[in-house]
């Protein structure tokens, strides 16, 4: 049976791609390398959620024990608007390198599952990594299983994160993106907090 390395970002995003790959006849191994996830407690929480899915689904895992946070931050500093390009490249090249070194027949990623990821960009970077490391990239649009996968994670009690992973996405989620902040600022100008609105 042909072996495929599935780069995984978290537990909930793993269910549907794993089902699809197994249905297609692949022998699947998970690969966790996500130094973009901050803070470290969040990183640990997502890894633990993935390990729970791994046990539940009998999915063998390869977990990179390093956490090169500094490398990620140096790569995106002053290029925050292009942070996804840097983030995807760092992780998908690591997956392709691991797949080539361990003689997998192909690699793929759960980034192709999330509706909140930049799908075309992830695919393009994975294809580039495939050529660079000489290992085939398996493409499938897993987004059609988004709702089913999330429902399954909720039913299983698997931790579901509230933001993509990096500190910038956390800020966008909880403080708001620049465009959302402009909208909120206009509203607060009309109706100041604690002010007389009549």
C-alpha positions in Angstrom: 0.0 0.0 0.0 1.3 3.4 -0.9 2.3 5.7 2.0 1.3 9.3 2.3 2.5 11.9 4.9 -0.3 14.2 6.0 0.9 17.5 7.4 -1.5 18.3 10.2 -2.2 21.6 11.9 -4.6 20.4 14.6 -7.0 17.7 15.6 -10.3 18.9 14.1 -8.8 19.5 10.6 -7.5 15.9 10.5 -10.7 13.9 10.6 -12.0 14.5 7.1 -8.7 14.5 5.1 -7.8 11.3 6.9 -11.1 9.6 6.0 -10.7 10.7 2.3 -7.1 9.5 2.1 -7.9 6.1 3.6 -10.9 5.7 1.3 -8.6 6.4 -1.6 -6.3 3.5 -0.5 -3.5 5.4 1.2 -1.5 4.3 4.3 -1.5 7.6 6.2 1.0 9.0 8.7 0.4 12.3 10.4 3.2 15.0 10.6 3.0 17.8 13.1 5.3 20.8 12.6 3.7 24.1 13.3 6.0 26.8 14.8 3.6 29.4 13.7 1.3 28.6 16.6 1.5 31.0 19.5 1.6 31.1 22.5 3.3 27.9 23.4 0.4 26.8 25.6 -1.8 27.0 22.5 0.8 25.0 20.5 0.7 22.3 23.2 -3.1 22.3 23.4 -3.3 21.7 19.6 -0.7 19.0 19.7 -2.6 17.3 22.5 -5.8 17.5 20.5 -4.1 15.9 17.5 -2.6 13.2 19.7 -6.2 12.4 20.9 -7.4 12.1 17.3 -4.3 10.0 16.5 -5.3 7.5 19.3 -9.0 7.6 18.4 -8.3 7.0 14.6 -5.2 4.8 14.9 -3.1 7.4 13.0 0.6 7.1 13.5 2.2 10.5 14.1 5.6 12.0 13.4 6.0 15.0 15.7 8.9 17.4 15.3 10.2 18.0 18.8 11.7 21.4 17.9 9.7 24.7 18.1 11.6 27.3 16.0 9.4 30.2 17.1 12.3 32.7 16.5 12.8 31.5 12.9 9.1 32.1 12.2 9.0 35.5 13.8 12.2 36.6 12.0 10.8 35.5 8.7 7.6 37.5 9.0 8.9 40.6 10.7 8.2 43.7 8.5 6.3 41.3 6.1 3.3 40.7 8.3 0.9 41.2 5.3 2.6 38.2 3.6 2.9 36.1 6.7 0.8 33.2 5.3 3.3 32.8 2.4 6.2 32.5 4.9 4.1 30.3 7.3 3.0 27.8 4.6 6.4 27.6 3.1 8.1 26.8 6.4 5.6 24.0 7.2 5.1 22.5 3.8 8.7 22.4 2.9 9.3 20.6 6.2 6.6 18.1 5.3 8.0 17.5 1.8 11.6 17.1 3.2 10.3 14.6 5.8 8.3 12.7 3.2 11.4 12.5 0.9 13.8 11.5 3.6 11.4 8.8 5.0 10.6 7.6 1.4 6.9 8.3 1.5 5.1 8.0 -1.9 3.5 11.4 -1.5 2.6 14.2 1.0 -0.4 16.4 1.5 -1.8 18.8 4.1 -4.8 19.6 6.2 -4.4 23.2 5.1 -6.5 22.1 2.1 -9.4 21.4 4.5 -10.0 24.7 6.2 -12.2 27.3 4.6 -10.2 29.9 6.5 -6.9 29.2 4.8 -5.6 30.6 1.6 -6.3 27.4 -0.4 -4.6 28.4 -3.8 -1.5 29.7 -2.0 -1.1 26.5 0.1 -1.5 24.4 -3.1 1.0 26.5 -5.0 3.6 26.3 -2.2 3.1 22.5 -1.7 3.6 22.0 -5.5 6.8 24.0 -5.3 8.0 22.0 -2.3 7.2 18.8 -4.2 9.5 19.8 -7.0 12.2 21.0 -4.6 12.4 17.8 -2.6 11.4 15.3 -5.3 8.4 13.8 -3.7 4.9 13.9 -5.2 2.3 16.3 -3.7 -1.2 14.8 -3.5 -3.9 17.5 -4.1 -7.5 17.2 -3.1 -9.9 20.0 -2.1 -11.0 18.8 1.3 -13.1 21.9 2.0 -16.3 20.1 1.1 -16.0 18.1 4.4 -15.5 21.2 6.5 -18.9 21.1 8.4 -18.8 17.3 8.8 -15.3 17.5 10.2 -16.1 20.3 12.7 -19.2 18.5 13.9 -17.2 15.3 14.4 -14.6 17.2 16.4 -17.3 18.7 18.6 -19.0 15.4 19.2 -15.6 13.8 20.1 -14.8 16.6 22.5 -11.7 17.5 20.6 -10.4 21.0 21.2 -11.3 23.4 18.5 -9.2 26.6 18.3 -10.5 30.1 17.9 -7.8 31.5 15.5 -5.5 30.3 12.8 -2.3 30.0 14.9 0.1 32.9 14.8 -0.1 36.0 17.1 -1.2 38.1 14.1 -4.2 35.9 13.5 -5.0 35.9 17.2 -5.0 39.7 17.1 -7.3 39.7 14.0 -9.6 37.3 15.7 -9.9 39.1 19.1 -8.9 42.7 18.3 -10.2 42.8 14.8 -8.6 43.2 11.4 -7.6 46.8 10.3 -10.8 47.1 8.2 -13.0 45.8 11.1 -11.3 48.3 13.5 -12.0 51.2 11.1 -15.7 50.2 11.0 -15.8 50.0 14.8 -14.0 53.3 15.1 -16.6 55.0 12.9 -19.4 53.6 15.0 -17.7 54.7 18.3 -17.3 58.2 16.9 -21.0 58.4 16.4 -21.8 56.7 19.7 -19.0 57.3 22.2 -18.6 54.7 24.9 -20.1 56.2 28.1 -21.2 59.3 26.2 -24.6 60.9 25.7 -26.1 59.3 22.6 -29.3 61.2 22.6 
